[in-house]
Structures are given as C-alpha cells and as structure tokens.
C-alpha cells in the first residue's frame, strides 16, 4: 500500500515509522524543514505521565505508550527518555489530584501523598505556599522531543520513506487520496494521513469547528549554580492543572536541557504562521507564575522564551478518525506527544484493517 503522510511532527513521523515498519510505501510532506521549529512537537522536552484526573482512559494508555517508545528506541538505536517522577500539587480537597491518586491505585502504580511540610523539606528551592497536599509518584518522565524528531527523520530517510521537506500541501482530496502542493505538484496514494497540527483546519475546514489553535508561551531558565544538581534530580511539577485559569508546570533540566516553566492554560487564540515571538508582557506573565512557585527567582537566568501552538478540542480528547481514504489526526490539546509512537502503530493497524475505525476513534478519545 502507498501512503501519503501530511505533517512532520511527532504524529506524522510516528505514523510514517509504523507504516514503513509494516512494509508500506510511504511519502511524507512537511511544509518546513525536519524537524520544523514551528511544529508543536519540536521542543527540548515533552512529558509522559500517568496522572490524568478523571480521564482514566488516557492513564490506562500510558503503559502501552511506554512499550511503543521502547520499540522505537530499538529502531533508532538509542533511547531519548529520562525518568523523573511526577509531583502534582493539590490546592483543594478532592478534584483532579484525588482522582489521579485513585486511578494510580487502580493501576497498581506507586503513589504517595506529601504534606506541605514534606514538600518544603524535600524540595526547599520551591515556595508553594500552603497547599493541601501533593501527589508524588516515581512514574513518569521526560521525552526529549527534538532529539526524537531528528532521529526519526534520519531513520525514515535511511529506511526508504520519501521525505518532501519545505513542501506545503495546499489541497487534499480525501476521496481520491490525492494532494496538490503549493507549487502545483500532484501526488496520489492508496490512503492519506493528515497530521498537520494547528494547520489541519486549513486543509480540512470541517475541523475548524472542532479544533482551535492555541498560542502558548514557555520560558527556559538556568537555575543558580548551587541548585542545578537539585533541580536535575527533581520531579516534573504540575500545580493547579485543573484550575480554569490555567495550570503551571515545570520540567526539570535533565540531560543537557534547560529548566522549562509555563502555563498549560489555553489561550485559544493566534495563528500558527504569525505571532511567533513572545511579547515582554507574556514573558512577564510566565515569570510571575514561576515567581510564585520558585524561591528566589531573581537568581535564575532567563535563557529563552518560545511560543508553541496547541490544537485544542473542547473536551481535550484526541481526534483520530477516517474520512473517506484519509485518516485525520488532530486536537491533541497539549498532551498528545507522549502517545505519538503508540498512535502511529494503532493508525498503521487500522490502515490495513487490523483494528476497526470506531474502536480506534473511541480509544484515541480516551473512552476505553
């Protein structure tokens, strides 16, 4: 079978990997270079975690995601993962954190409740006020996103996948499994895979009512010399992730990366081709969030500010659906990277009839 993949982020590359592994003829079209620095998945790191509140379907998927990454590491010849553990701060009784604890216990995964005093003793470089408690689990860690994309692209090229970089796709024909590029070239296959991230609604206008691009800003910091080792041994931090106004996160600086801080709350605005440079006001907003959690923030050096575009659905559940001869992958809402290798494999299975269309859509939406 010949397959055309549109989009060179983690979903497109992972689908190309899984399909080529099954012996299919694969061509991938990416509007920029590979990796594309504008792609949502191109960053120093992305998180993989079991904590999912009431979205227990996604928590159950994480073990399978780890197994898929292990298969990818074998093909790449090295791993791009570092375990860190996961720390989630609870400000109120019940809610997201308690539901995450219950789910972890159901999955027989280790979980601890830390008091505010334990938090202060174990992580004295944080200043989290007086939270009700915190969830800690040694599970979860960091996926080195940009390194994964780089190695995947090299692996695909060496394995016979045709990579069309700097080649935007202007039109698609889901019925005929055909595309036309911005420079007028046409290509046809047995099936299409559309994994264009925040640009997907431009290719499939019907998605515009379901998927909203969301401009997000993150800062990269260098901890003071005396705290660098402590931060490198720290867990990922999630605070107020269920709050309507957003959710602070901090990714520890492991394996040569920077300390990353940001707000997971969705802006639900912006166009992925514009507004790529964070404003001074946006930098100040994220710094203020960090300053309310990190003790002595003035001792930290700001290395960089970057924008990223999430593709958000109203319920934050993924869209993996078939439309005629095209598979549509969209709406990963800022938490899809961890499932990239696994989703690539499941789409490849569905492409050849080894999994039903309805079952895959329900699974990808975290409803299984």
C-alpha positions in Angstrom: 0.0 0.0 0.0 1.2 3.5 -0.8 0.5 6.1 1.9 1.0 9.9 1.9 1.5 11.5 5.3 1.0 15.2 5.7 2.9 16.8 8.6 6.3 16.1 10.1 5.6 16.5 13.8 5.6 13.5 16.1 2.3 12.1 14.9 3.2 12.3 11.2 6.7 10.9 11.7 5.4 8.1 14.0 2.7 7.1 11.5 5.4 7.0 8.8 7.6 4.9 11.0 4.9 2.4 11.9 3.6 2.1 8.3 7.1 1.7 6.9 7.8 -1.0 9.5 4.8 -2.9 8.1 6.2 -2.7 4.6 4.2 0.1 3.1 5.5 2.6 0.6 5.4 6.0 2.5 5.9 9.6 1.3 5.8 12.4 3.9 5.2 16.1 3.1 6.3 18.8 5.6 5.9 22.5 4.9 9.2 23.3 6.6 12.5 21.5 7.5 12.6 18.4 9.5 12.3 18.9 12.4 10.3 22.1 11.9 10.9 24.6 14.7 7.4 25.8 14.3 5.9 22.4 14.8 4.0 21.9 18.1 6.1 18.8 18.9 9.5 20.4 18.3 10.9 21.4 21.7 13.6 20.3 24.1 11.2 18.1 26.0 7.7 16.7 26.4 6.3 14.9 29.5 5.0 11.4 29.8 2.9 10.8 33.0 0.2 8.6 34.4 -1.6 11.4 36.3 -4.8 12.2 34.3 -7.5 13.0 36.8 -10.9 11.7 35.7 -9.6 11.0 32.1 -8.7 7.4 33.2 -8.7 6.1 29.6 -5.5 8.1 28.9 -3.9 6.9 32.1 -4.5 3.3 31.0 -2.9 4.1 27.7 0.4 5.2 29.1 1.8 1.8 29.8 1.2 0.8 26.2 2.8 4.2 25.2 6.0 3.2 27.1 6.1 -0.1 25.2 5.7 1.6 21.9 8.5 4.0 22.7 10.7 1.0 23.6 10.1 -0.4 20.2 11.0 2.9 18.6 14.2 3.1 20.7 15.3 -0.2 19.3 14.9 1.0 15.8 16.6 4.3 16.5 19.5 2.6 18.3 19.1 4.7 21.4 16.6 6.0 24.0 15.5 9.6 24.3 13.8 9.2 27.6 14.7 10.1 31.2 12.6 9.1 34.2 12.0 12.0 36.7 8.9 11.1 38.7 5.7 13.3 38.9 4.7 15.8 41.5 1.2 17.3 41.4 0.2 20.0 44.0 -3.3 19.9 45.4 -4.8 23.2 46.5 -8.3 21.9 47.3 -9.9 18.8 48.6 -11.0 16.2 46.1 -10.8 17.1 42.4 -8.2 16.3 39.8 -5.4 15.2 42.2 -7.6 12.9 44.3 -9.0 11.3 41.1 -5.4 10.9 39.8 -4.5 9.1 43.1 -7.4 6.8 42.8 -6.5 5.9 39.2 -2.9 5.3 40.1 -4.0 3.0 42.9 -6.4 1.1 40.5 -3.5 0.7 38.1 -1.3 -0.6 41.0 1.2 2.2 40.5 3.2 3.6 43.4 1.8 6.9 44.8 2.5 8.9 47.9 0.7 11.9 49.5 3.1 14.5 50.7 2.1 17.2 53.2 3.1 20.8 52.7 5.9 20.3 55.3 7.2 17.3 53.4 7.2 19.4 50.2 9.2 22.1 51.9 11.7 19.6 53.3 12.2 17.6 50.1 12.2 20.5 47.6 13.4 23.6 49.5 14.0 25.5 46.3 10.2 25.6 45.8 7.9 28.1 47.5 4.4 26.6 47.0 2.7 28.3 49.9 0.4 26.0 51.9 -1.1 23.5 49.5 -3.5 20.9 50.9 -1.1 18.1 49.9 0.8 16.8 46.9 0.7 13.6 44.9 4.1 12.1 44.2 4.7 9.1 42.0 8.1 7.9 40.8 6.5 7.1 37.4 6.7 9.5 34.5 9.5 11.4 33.0 10.8 13.5 30.1 10.8 12.6 26.4 13.5 14.6 24.5 11.2 15.8 21.8 13.5 17.5 19.3 16.1 14.6 19.5 13.3 12.2 18.8 12.2 14.1 15.8 15.7 14.4 14.5 16.5 10.7 14.8 13.1 9.7 13.5 13.6 11.7 10.3 17.0 10.3 9.8 15.7 6.7 10.4 12.9 7.2 8.0 15.1 8.6 5.2 17.5 5.7 5.7 14.6 3.2 5.6 13.1 4.3 2.3 10.5 6.8 3.3 10.4 9.7 0.8 10.6 13.0 2.8 9.4 16.1 1.0 10.6 18.9 3.2 9.8 22.6 2.7 6.8 21.4 0.6 3.5 22.8 1.8 0.4 20.9 0.8 -2.3 23.3 -0.5 -5.2 21.0 -1.2 -6.2 17.4 -0.3 -8.7 15.1 -1.9 -9.8 12.6 0.8 -11.9 10.6 -1.7 -9.2 10.1 -4.2 -6.3 10.1 -1.6 -4.6 12.8 -3.6 -2.8 16.1 -2.8 -1.7 19.2 -4.5 1.3 21.1 -3.2 1.6 24.9 -3.0 3.9 24.8 -6.1 1.4 22.9 -8.1 2.7 19.3 -7.9 0.2 16.5 -7.5 0.6 13.1 -5.8 -1.7 10.2 -5.2 -1.7 7.2 -2.9 -4.0 4.5 -1.5 -4.5 6.4 1.7 -3.7 9.8 3.3 -2.7 10.5 6.9 -3.4 14.1 7.8 -1.3 15.1 10.9 -0.8 18.8 10.3 -1.3 20.0 13.9 -2.5 23.6 14.2 -2.6 23.8 10.4 -5.0 20.9 9.9 -8.2 23.1 9.9 -6.8 25.0 6.9 -6.6 21.6 5.0 -9.9 20.3 6.3 -12.3 23.2 7.0 -14.7 20.9 8.8 -12.1 20.7 11.6 -12.3 24.4 12.3 -15.5 23.9 14.4 -13.8 21.2 16.5 -10.1 22.2 16.8 -8.8 25.6 17.9 -5.2 26.7 17.6 -3.9 27.9 21.0 -0.8 30.0 21.3 1.2 29.0 24.4 4.3 30.7 25.8 7.1 28.9 27.8 10.3 30.2 29.4 13.6 28.3 29.7 15.6 29.1 32.8 19.0 28.3 34.2 19.0 27.6 37.9 21.7 29.2 40.1 24.8 27.1 40.4 24.0 25.9 43.8 20.7 24.5 42.8 21.5 22.9 39.4 22.1 19.4 40.8 18.9 19.6 43.0 16.8 20.7 40.0 18.3 17.9 37.8 17.1 15.4 40.4 13.7 16.9 40.8 10.4 15.5 39.5 8.2 17.3 37.0 5.9 19.7 38.7 2.2 20.3 38.0 0.3 22.9 40.0 -3.3 23.9 39.6 -3.5 21.9 36.4 -7.3 21.6 36.9 -7.9 25.3 37.5 -10.0 27.2 34.9 -7.4 29.9 34.7 -4.6 27.6 33.8 -2.0 25.2 35.2 1.6 25.9 36.0 4.2 23.3 35.1 8.0 23.0 35.5 10.1 20.5 33.6 13.4 19.7 35.3 16.7 20.4 33.5 17.9 16.9 32.7 20.4 15.6 30.2 21.6 19.0 29.0 18.2 20.6 28.7 17.0 23.8 30.4 14.5 24.2 33.2 11.2 24.9 31.4 8.3 26.7 33.0 4.9 27.6 31.6 1.2 27.8 31.9 -0.8 24.9 30.5 -3.9 27.1 30.4 -5.2 27.5 26.8 -5.1 30.9 25.2 -7.3 29.7 22.4 -6.1 32.4 20.1 -3.4 33.1 17.5 -2.4 31.8 14.0 0.5 29.3 13.8 2.1 31.3 11.0 2.1 34.5 13.0 2.9 35.9 16.4 5.8 33.5 17.0 7.8 35.9 19.2 6.7 36.2 22.8 6.0 39.7 23.9 7.5 41.3 27.0 4.1 41.1 28.7 3.9 37.4 28.0 7.3 36.8 29.4 6.4 38.8 32.5 3.2 36.8 33.0 5.1 33.4 32.9 7.8 34.8 35.1 5.2 35.9 37.6 3.7 32.4 37.7 7.2 30.9 38.2 8.0 33.5 40.9 5.0 32.4 42.9 6.4 28.8 43.0 10.2 29.1 42.7 12.0 30.5 45.7 14.4 33.4 44.9 13.5 33.5 41.2 15.8 36.6 40.7 18.8 34.2 41.0 17.6 32.3 37.9 18.8 33.3 34.4 16.2 33.5 31.6 17.7 31.8 28.6 14.8 31.9 26.1 11.1 32.4 25.6 9.3 30.5 23.0 5.8 30.0 21.6 4.1 26.8 20.8 0.7 26.2 19.2 -1.5 23.5 20.7 -4.5 22.2 18.8 -7.3 22.1 21.3 -10.6 20.3 21.4 -13.4 21.4 23.7 -13.1 18.3 25.9 -9.3 17.9 25.4 -9.8 14.5 23.7 -8.0 13.4 20.6 -9.5 13.1 17.1 -8.3 10.0 15.2 -10.9 9.4 12.5 -11.3 8.1 9.0 -12.7 10.4 6.3 -13.1 8.5 3.0 -9.5 7.5 2.1 -7.9 9.8 4.7 -7.1 9.4 8.3 -7.3 12.6 10.3 -5.2 13.0 13.5 -6.0 16.3 15.3 -6.8 18.0 18.5 -4.1 16.7 20.8 -4.6 19.6 23.2 -1.1 19.8 24.5 -0.9 16.2 25.9 -0.5 14.1 22.7 3.3 13.7 22.3 3.6 11.0 25.0 1.3 8.8 22.8 3.0 9.6 19.5 4.7 6.2 18.9 1.6 4.3 20.1 -0.9 6.3 18.0 1.4 5.7 14.9 1.2 2.0 15.5 -2.6 1.9 16.0 -3.2 4.0 12.9 -1.0 1.7 10.9 -3.0 -1.3 12.2 -6.3 0.4 11.3 -5.0 1.2 7.8 -4.7 -2.5 7.0 -7.9 -3.5 8.7 -6.3 -4.9 11.9 -8.4 -2.5 14.0 -11.8 -1.1 13.5 -12.3 2.5 12.7 -14.8 3.0 15.5 -12.7 1.2 18.1 -9.7 3.3 17.2 -11.6 6.6 17.4 -13.0 5.7 20.9 -9.6 4.6 22.1 -7.9 7.8 20.9 -10.6 9.8 22.7 -9.7 8.1 25.9 -13.0 6.4 26.2 -11.9 2.8 26.5 
